Amino acid sequence: MSRTSMTREKALWEIRNEKNKASVRWVLILAIGGYLTWLFYRGDGASTPLSTGNSGGITFDAVYIFGLMGFAVAFNAGITFLIHRALKKEQIGRWVKYLTMGCDFLLVALVLIPTGGSGSLLYPINYVVIVSNALRYGMSIALAGTFIMNIFYLGVLANQYWPDMQIPDFHQEVLKVAGFWLVGIYTGYLSRRYEILRGEVERYQKLLADALKKNG
């Protein structure tokens, strides 16, 4: 198989991956947007700083909700348009998967802030993002994604505990971050092992096909 066809095949594979991610992202935008709106109109966060009791926190109000949802919708609409164009050209930039993963982690961090910060029940969405990307793309994106998520999570903690930064149960936060690194790296490792095994299977299939062709 030629280098060009392999490149095209990989491009189409990545386009399908990003198309699937965009479809899931639309569902999550609708579900989480509805949940944040429900929290706001229920009165849990209206006109209240989102950080733990200090006046420097972000305010959870309609501007925050619609700003966050507007950013999410605009971003996913842009990605959907980019994927549509890429499908016509049968080519997609290598940077696209990093951009979508990074923005997904950013959106998760912005959702964690009004839903409990470090104690938010939505924190496991981070695992969904890293596992889905690492399984698709391997170790390099697993490492990049884990680092990006850590940066955004530090931002969540900074907003929550600023300015004294006295984090209760600090050891639990360290364990959460360490656990995320473990999941990301191990998933990337599994993806790499799968690629190696698939390459071996394809090599044996080629050898078998060549042998049958000679005998035939």
C-alpha positions as CSV (number, residue, x, y, z in Angstrom):
1,M,0.0,0.0,0.0
2,S,1.4,3.4,-1.0
3,R,2.4,6.2,1.4
4,T,-0.3,8.5,-0.1
5,S,-3.1,5.9,0.4
6,M,-2.0,5.3,4.0
7,T,-2.0,9.0,4.7
8,R,-5.5,9.4,3.2
9,E,-6.7,6.3,5.2
10,K,-5.4,7.8,8.4
11,A,-6.9,11.2,7.6
12,L,-10.3,9.7,7.0
13,W,-10.0,7.7,10.2
14,E,-9.2,10.8,12.2
15,I,-12.1,12.7,10.5
16,R,-14.5,10.0,11.6
17,N,-13.1,10.1,15.1
18,E,-13.6,13.9,15.3
19,K,-17.1,13.7,13.8
20,N,-18.1,11.2,16.5
21,K,-16.6,13.4,19.2
22,A,-18.5,16.4,17.9
23,S,-21.8,14.4,18.0
24,V,-21.2,13.4,21.6
25,R,-20.2,17.0,22.4
26,W,-23.6,18.3,21.1
27,V,-25.4,15.9,23.5
28,L,-23.3,16.9,26.4
29,I,-23.8,20.6,25.7
30,L,-27.5,20.2,25.7
31,A,-27.5,18.0,28.9
32,I,-25.0,20.1,30.9
33,G,-26.5,23.4,29.7
34,G,-29.9,22.3,31.0
35,Y,-28.4,21.2,34.3
36,L,-26.6,24.5,34.8
37,T,-29.8,26.4,34.0
38,W,-31.7,24.3,36.4
39,L,-29.2,25.0,39.1
40,F,-29.4,28.7,38.5
41,Y,-33.2,29.0,38.5
42,R,-33.4,26.7,41.5
43,G,-31.4,29.4,43.3
44,D,-28.3,27.4,44.3
45,G,-25.9,29.8,42.7
46,A,-27.7,33.0,41.8
47,S,-25.6,36.1,42.5
48,T,-23.2,34.0,44.6
49,P,-19.4,33.8,44.2
50,L,-18.5,30.4,42.9
51,S,-15.4,30.1,45.0
52,T,-15.7,29.1,48.6
53,G,-17.0,32.2,50.3
54,N,-14.6,34.9,49.1
55,S,-15.7,37.9,47.1
56,G,-13.1,37.3,44.4
57,G,-14.9,34.3,42.9
58,I,-16.7,34.2,39.6
59,T,-20.4,35.0,39.9
60,F,-22.7,32.2,38.8
61,D,-25.4,34.0,36.9
62,A,-27.2,34.0,33.6
63,V,-24.2,35.7,31.9
64,Y,-21.9,32.9,33.0
65,I,-24.3,30.2,31.8
66,F,-25.1,31.7,28.4
67,G,-21.5,32.8,27.9
68,L,-20.2,29.2,28.6
69,M,-22.9,27.6,26.5
70,G,-22.4,30.2,23.7
71,F,-18.7,29.4,23.7
72,A,-19.4,25.6,23.6
73,V,-21.9,25.9,20.8
74,A,-19.7,28.2,18.7
75,F,-16.7,26.0,19.2
76,N,-18.5,22.8,18.3
77,A,-20.2,24.4,15.3
78,G,-16.8,25.6,14.1
79,I,-15.4,22.1,14.5
80,T,-18.4,20.6,12.7
81,F,-17.8,22.9,9.8
82,L,-14.1,22.1,9.7
83,I,-14.9,18.4,9.7
84,H,-17.3,18.9,6.8
85,R,-14.6,20.6,4.8
86,A,-12.0,18.1,5.8
87,L,-14.3,15.3,4.6
88,K,-14.5,16.8,1.2
89,K,-10.7,17.3,1.0
90,E,-10.1,13.9,2.7
91,Q,-7.4,15.6,4.8
92,I,-7.4,17.0,8.3
93,G,-4.7,18.8,10.3
94,R,-2.8,16.9,13.0
95,W,-3.5,19.8,15.3
96,V,-7.3,19.3,15.2
97,K,-7.3,16.5,17.7
98,Y,-5.2,18.4,20.2
99,L,-7.4,21.5,19.8
100,T,-10.7,19.6,20.4
101,M,-9.2,17.7,23.4
102,G,-7.9,20.9,24.9
103,C,-11.2,22.8,24.5
104,D,-13.0,19.8,26.0
105,F,-10.9,20.0,29.1
106,L,-11.4,23.7,29.3
107,L,-15.2,23.3,29.0
108,V,-15.1,20.6,31.7
109,A,-13.2,22.9,34.0
110,L,-15.6,25.8,33.5
111,V,-18.5,23.4,34.3
112,L,-16.8,22.1,37.5
113,I,-16.6,25.7,38.9
114,P,-20.4,26.2,39.4
115,T,-21.1,22.6,40.3
116,G,-18.8,22.1,43.3
117,G,-15.3,22.8,42.1
118,S,-13.0,20.0,43.3
119,G,-16.0,18.2,44.8
120,S,-18.1,18.3,41.7
121,L,-19.9,15.1,40.7
122,L,-19.0,16.0,37.0
123,Y,-15.3,15.6,37.6
124,P,-15.3,12.1,36.0
125,I,-16.1,13.6,32.6
126,N,-12.3,14.4,32.6
127,Y,-11.7,10.6,32.5
128,V,-14.1,10.2,29.6
129,V,-12.2,12.9,27.6
130,I,-8.7,11.4,28.3
131,V,-9.7,7.8,27.7
132,S,-11.6,8.4,24.5
133,N,-8.7,10.4,23.1
134,A,-5.9,8.2,24.3
135,L,-7.6,5.1,22.9
136,R,-8.0,6.7,19.6
137,Y,-4.7,8.5,19.2
138,G,-2.1,6.8,21.5
139,M,0.5,7.9,24.1
140,S,1.5,11.3,22.7
141,I,-2.0,12.7,23.0
142,A,-2.5,10.9,26.4
143,L,0.5,12.7,27.8
144,A,-0.6,16.0,26.3
145,G,-4.1,15.7,27.5
146,T,-3.1,14.7,31.0
147,F,-0.9,17.8,31.2
148,I,-3.6,20.1,29.8
149,M,-6.2,18.7,32.2
150,N,-3.9,19.3,35.2
151,I,-3.4,22.9,34.2
152,F,-7.1,23.6,34.0
153,Y,-7.8,21.7,37.2
154,L,-5.2,23.9,39.0
155,G,-7.3,26.8,37.7
156,V,-10.4,25.3,39.2
157,L,-8.6,24.9,42.6
158,A,-7.2,28.4,42.4
159,N,-10.6,29.9,41.9
160,Q,-12.1,27.8,44.6
161,Y,-9.5,28.5,47.3
162,W,-8.1,31.9,46.4
163,P,-6.4,33.9,48.0
164,D,-5.3,31.8,51.0
165,M,-5.0,28.6,48.9
166,Q,-5.6,26.5,52.0
167,I,-6.9,23.3,50.4
168,P,-8.6,20.9,52.8
169,D,-7.8,17.2,52.2
170,F,-4.9,18.3,50.0
171,H,-3.7,14.7,49.9
172,Q,-6.9,13.7,48.2
173,E,-6.4,16.2,45.5
174,V,-2.9,14.9,45.0
175,L,-4.3,11.4,44.7
176,K,-6.9,12.6,42.2
177,V,-4.3,14.1,40.0
178,A,-2.0,11.1,40.3
179,G,-4.9,8.8,39.5
180,F,-5.7,10.8,36.4
181,W,-2.0,10.5,35.2
182,L,-2.2,6.8,35.8
183,V,-5.4,6.4,33.8
184,G,-4.1,8.6,30.9
185,I,-0.7,6.9,30.7
186,Y,-2.1,3.4,31.0
187,T,-4.7,4.1,28.3
188,G,-2.1,5.4,26.0
189,Y,0.0,2.3,26.7
190,L,-2.9,0.1,25.8
191,S,-3.5,2.0,22.6
192,R,0.2,1.6,21.7
193,R,0.1,-2.2,22.4
194,Y,-3.0,-2.5,20.2
195,E,-1.3,-0.7,17.3
196,I,1.7,-3.1,17.7
197,L,-0.5,-6.2,17.7
198,R,-2.6,-4.9,14.8
199,G,0.7,-4.3,12.8
200,E,1.8,-7.9,13.6
201,V,-1.6,-9.3,12.5
202,E,-1.5,-7.3,9.3
203,R,2.1,-8.6,8.6
204,Y,1.1,-12.2,9.1
205,Q,-1.9,-11.7,6.9
206,K,0.3,-10.4,4.2
207,L,2.8,-13.3,4.6
208,L,-0.1,-15.8,4.4
209,A,-1.6,-14.1,1.3
210,D,1.8,-14.1,-0.4
211,A,2.3,-17.8,0.5
212,L,-1.1,-18.7,-0.9
213,K,-0.4,-16.7,-4.0
214,K,2.8,-18.6,-4.7
215,N,1.2,-22.0,-4.1
216,G,-1.7,-21.0,-6.2
